Amino acid sequence: MLTSACVKQPVTTTEKTSIGPYSDFAARLIVIEPKRRWQVMLQWRADSPDRGDVRLTHAATGTVIELRWFANQMQLRSTASRMWEPVDSTQLGSQGIVIPPQQLASILLGQMPSHFIHKKEGLWESRASGSPIRLQWTASMHKLTMTDIKHGRRATMLIQP
């Protein structure tokens, strides 16, 4: 769900991985972009790729952003606007989210979308979003690092199962 570029719609074919399964967890999300760095606390709930929600809390500003999805329909709200507003993949892409939540849910449930090519243990790459994306999983630390190679952006999720 994180980093940058255009987001493609979810892919249904998957391969089993050593990630997860993680369906309900808290995590620290650290994002490093060329001109800024930030981190948030994340609360994730998704029993399947087709339905879930995520809550991001930025402690320094008190900002809360919530995203929920059901199939390909997504809605977003924040502390600035408590009303749920529809959001699409293009809008998420403009905010730097290259892996849509449906695909990230699949990955966190241990099923890697088929467009991610397994390079070596714990490392996958994809160009499906138009920009090379790398996923690196460090099982001993419950750490998933998502890197947008072209734009120099990296998001690291430290999962607290």
Phi, psi and chi 1 to 4 in degrees:
 res  aa     phi    psi   chi1   chi2   chi3   chi4
   1 MET       -   -3.0  152.9  167.9  142.7      -
   2 LEU  -124.6  165.0  -46.7  163.7      -      -
   3 THR    95.2 -137.0   56.9      -      -      -
   4 SER  -146.8  170.1   75.8      -      -      -
   5 ALA   110.9 -160.4      -      -      -      -
   6 CYS   -90.9  143.2  -64.3      -      -      -
   7 VAL   -99.9  133.0  179.3      -      -      -
   8 LYS   -93.5  158.7  -64.4  -77.5 -175.1  174.0
   9 GLN   -69.9  157.9  -72.1  -60.4  -43.9      -
  10 PRO   -57.2  146.7  -21.9   30.5      -      -
  11 VAL  -105.2  136.8  175.1      -      -      -
  12 THR   -88.5  -25.6   55.9      -      -      -
  13 THR   -82.5  137.8   57.6      -      -      -
  14 THR  -139.1  165.9   61.1      -      -      -
  15 GLU  -122.3  144.0  -68.2  179.3   26.8      -
  16 LYS   -69.0  140.4 -165.4  158.8 -176.7   63.6
  17 THR  -129.8  177.9   70.5      -      -      -
  18 SER   -88.5    3.1   61.2      -      -      -
  19 ILE   -83.2  129.5  -59.4  172.1      -      -
  20 GLY    73.8 -154.8      -      -      -      -
  21 PRO   -79.5  136.4   28.0  -30.9      -      -
  22 TYR  -122.8  111.3  -61.8  108.8      -      -
  23 SER  -112.4  -22.3   60.9      -      -      -
  24 ASP  -147.9  109.3 -170.5  -12.8      -      -
  25 PHE  -158.7  165.1   62.7   87.6      -      -
  26 ALA  -106.6  153.3      -      -      -      -
  27 ALA  -154.2  159.4      -      -      -      -
  28 ARG  -102.0  130.6 -167.0  169.1   82.4 -164.1
  29 LEU  -113.5  121.0  178.6   66.7      -      -
  30 ILE  -114.9  122.2  -56.8  161.4      -      -
  31 VAL  -116.0  128.4  178.8      -      -      -
  32 ILE  -120.2  118.2  -60.5  172.5      -      -
  33 GLU  -115.2  165.6  -61.7  176.6  -33.2      -
  34 PRO   -54.6  -34.6  -28.2   35.8      -      -
  35 LYS  -113.8   -1.7  -64.7 -172.4  178.8 -168.5
  36 ARG  -158.7  160.9   66.1 -176.5 -178.0  136.5
  37 ARG  -134.2  144.8  -62.6  168.7 -172.3 -138.3
  38 TRP  -157.0  161.8   49.4  -84.2      -      -
  39 GLN  -143.2  151.5   73.2  176.4  -13.7      -
  40 VAL  -140.0  160.9  -65.6      -      -      -
  41 MET   -91.7  142.2  -69.4  -54.8  -62.7      -
  42 LEU  -125.7  135.3  178.0  145.0      -      -
  43 GLN  -118.5  118.1 -177.6   61.5   47.3      -
  44 TRP  -114.7  134.7  179.2  -88.4      -      -
  45 ARG  -140.9  115.5  -75.6 -179.5  -60.3  -81.0
  46 ALA  -160.4  103.9      -      -      -      -
  47 ASP   -76.8  -16.9  -69.4  -30.0      -      -
  48 SER  -149.2  161.7   80.7      -      -      -
  49 PRO   -63.8  -21.7  -23.2   32.9      -      -
  50 ASP   -81.6  -13.4  -65.9  -32.6      -      -
  51 ARG  -153.9  133.3 -176.4 -178.9 -163.3  123.4
  52 GLY   179.3 -179.6      -      -      -      -
  53 ASP  -152.2  154.6   60.0   83.2      -      -
  54 VAL  -139.0  141.7   62.0      -      -      -
  55 ARG  -124.0  126.0  178.2 -176.7  175.7  102.3
  56 LEU  -111.4  129.7  -55.5  167.8      -      -
  57 THR  -124.7  120.3  -54.2      -      -      -
  58 HIS   -97.9  104.8 -172.0 -102.7      -      -
  59 ALA   -62.5  -38.2      -      -      -      -
  60 ALA   -63.3  -35.8      -      -      -      -
  61 THR  -106.9  -13.8   62.8      -      -      -
  62 GLY    78.6    7.8      -      -      -      -
  63 THR   -74.0  134.4  -58.8      -      -      -
  64 VAL  -122.8  130.6  175.8      -      -      -
  65 ILE  -124.5  133.2  -63.4  172.7      -      -
  66 GLU  -122.5  138.5  -64.4  174.5  -75.8      -
  67 LEU  -129.3  134.4  172.7   70.4      -      -
  68 ARG  -133.3  153.7   66.1 -176.6 -179.3 -170.8
  69 TRP  -144.3  150.3   66.7   94.6      -      -
  70 PHE  -139.8  111.7 -179.2   72.8      -      -
  71 ALA    56.9 -125.3      -      -      -      -
  72 ASN   -95.0    3.8  -70.8  -29.5      -      -
  73 GLN   -92.8  127.7  -64.8 -175.1    5.1      -
  74 MET  -125.9  147.5  -63.4  177.2  -81.2      -
  75 GLN  -134.7  148.7  -65.6  179.7  -40.2      -
  76 LEU  -134.5  143.6 -174.4   72.7      -      -
  77 ARG  -148.0  161.0   70.9  178.0  179.0 -178.7
  78 SER  -145.8  177.8   70.8      -      -      -
  79 THR   -64.0  -24.2   48.1      -      -      -
  80 ALA   -72.9  -31.9      -      -      -      -
  81 SER  -144.3  108.4  171.5      -      -      -
  82 ARG   -78.0   -4.2  -64.5  -57.4  -61.0  158.9
  83 MET   -82.7  137.6  -61.2  -64.0  -64.0      -
  84 TRP   -70.6  127.8  -73.9  102.7      -      -
  85 GLU  -118.8  138.6  -60.1  -71.4  -24.4      -
  86 PRO   -64.7  145.5    1.8    0.5      -      -
  87 VAL  -139.0  146.7   64.7      -      -      -
  88 ASP  -119.1  175.6   62.2   27.6      -      -
  89 SER   -59.8  -37.0  -64.0      -      -      -
  90 THR   -64.0  -42.5  -55.8      -      -      -
  91 GLN   -65.2  -40.7  -68.9  167.2  -55.2      -
  92 LEU   -63.9  -40.7  -69.3  177.9      -      -
  93 GLY   -59.8  -38.2      -      -      -      -
  94 SER   -68.7  -19.6   71.2      -      -      -
  95 GLN   -93.4    5.0  -65.5  -60.9  -47.5      -
  96 GLY    92.9   15.2      -      -      -      -
  97 ILE  -100.1  106.9  -59.5  169.4      -      -
  98 VAL   -95.8  -19.0  -69.3      -      -      -
  99 ILE  -110.6  109.4  -58.2  172.9      -      -
 100 PRO   -61.0  155.0   18.1  -25.3      -      -
 101 PRO   -59.2  -31.2   18.2  -28.2      -      -
 102 GLN   -62.3  -42.4  -60.9   89.9  -22.0      -
 103 GLN   -72.2  -39.3  -74.9 -173.5   19.8      -
 104 LEU   -63.3  -39.2 -173.4   55.5      -      -
 105 ALA   -60.6  -43.6      -      -      -      -
 106 SER   -59.4  -45.8  179.3      -      -      -
 107 ILE   -61.1  -46.6  -68.6  165.4      -      -
 108 LEU   -69.0  -20.2  -68.4  168.1      -      -
 109 LEU   -89.6    6.1  -69.5  168.8      -      -
 110 GLY    91.6   14.1      -      -      -      -
 111 GLN  -123.0  105.8  -62.7  -67.6  -39.6      -
 112 MET   -81.0  127.8 -173.6   64.2   63.7      -
 113 PRO   -56.1  144.1  -26.2   35.9      -      -
 114 SER   -64.6  -21.2   61.4      -      -      -
 115 HIS   -74.4  -12.4   60.8   84.6      -      -
 116 PHE   -83.8  122.7  -81.0   94.4      -      -
 117 ILE   -93.1  127.7  -52.0  -59.5      -      -
 118 HIS   -74.5  116.3 -173.4 -110.2      -      -
 119 LYS   -93.0  -44.2  -64.6  -67.0 -174.0  175.3
 120 LYS  -163.5  178.4   63.0  178.9 -175.0  177.0
 121 GLU   -53.0  120.5 -175.4   62.6   31.4      -
 122 GLY    76.9   12.6      -      -      -      -
 123 LEU  -135.4  127.3 -176.3   68.2      -      -
 124 TRP  -133.1  152.2  -63.4  -95.1      -      -
 125 GLU  -135.9  150.4  -70.1 -177.0    0.2      -
 126 SER  -145.7  149.3  172.0      -      -      -
 127 ARG  -121.2   15.7  -67.0 -176.8 -179.5  -88.3
 128 ALA   -62.7  -27.6      -      -      -      -
 129 SER   -84.7   -1.7   68.7      -      -      -
 130 GLY    95.3  -12.7      -      -      -      -
 131 SER  -129.0  139.5 -174.7      -      -      -
 132 PRO   -66.6  126.3   16.7  -22.0      -      -
 133 ILE  -117.8  134.5  -55.5  -60.0      -      -
 134 ARG  -119.5  134.2  178.5  178.8  -64.0  140.6
 135 LEU  -113.9  130.5  -64.7  179.4      -      -
 136 GLN  -127.9  125.8 -174.8  167.9    2.0      -
 137 TRP  -110.4  126.3  172.4 -113.8      -      -
 138 THR  -114.2   96.9  -52.2      -      -      -
 139 ALA   -60.7  -40.8      -      -      -      -
 140 SER   -62.5  -24.4   62.0      -      -      -
 141 MET  -109.3    0.1  -61.6  173.9   67.0      -
 142 HIS    52.1   47.7  -55.6  -77.2      -      -
 143 LYS  -118.1  125.3  179.2  171.8   90.7  170.8
 144 LEU  -115.2  119.4 -179.7   63.0      -      -
 145 THR  -109.5  125.9  -58.1      -      -      -
 146 MET  -114.8  121.4  -61.0  161.2  -83.9      -
 147 THR  -121.7  128.0  -54.1      -      -      -
 148 ASP   -93.6   98.1  176.1   -8.8      -      -
 149 ILE   -62.7  -43.8  -61.6  165.3      -      -
 150 LYS   -63.1  -41.1 -179.8  178.3  179.1 -178.4
 151 HIS   -97.1   -0.4  -63.0   99.5      -      -
 152 GLY    67.0   33.7      -      -      -      -
 153 ARG  -111.9  142.4  -63.7  176.9  177.4  130.7
 154 ARG  -139.4  134.2 -177.1  175.3   66.3 -140.4
 155 ALA  -122.5  127.4      -      -      -      -
 156 THR  -116.3  125.2  -59.0      -      -      -
 157 MET  -107.3  116.6 -175.4 -176.1  -58.2      -
 158 LEU  -101.4  101.1  -61.0  167.4      -      -
 159 ILE   -79.7  134.6  -62.3  170.9      -      -
 160 GLN  -113.4   86.8  -58.3  159.9    3.3      -
 161 PRO   -65.2      -   16.0  -18.4      -      -
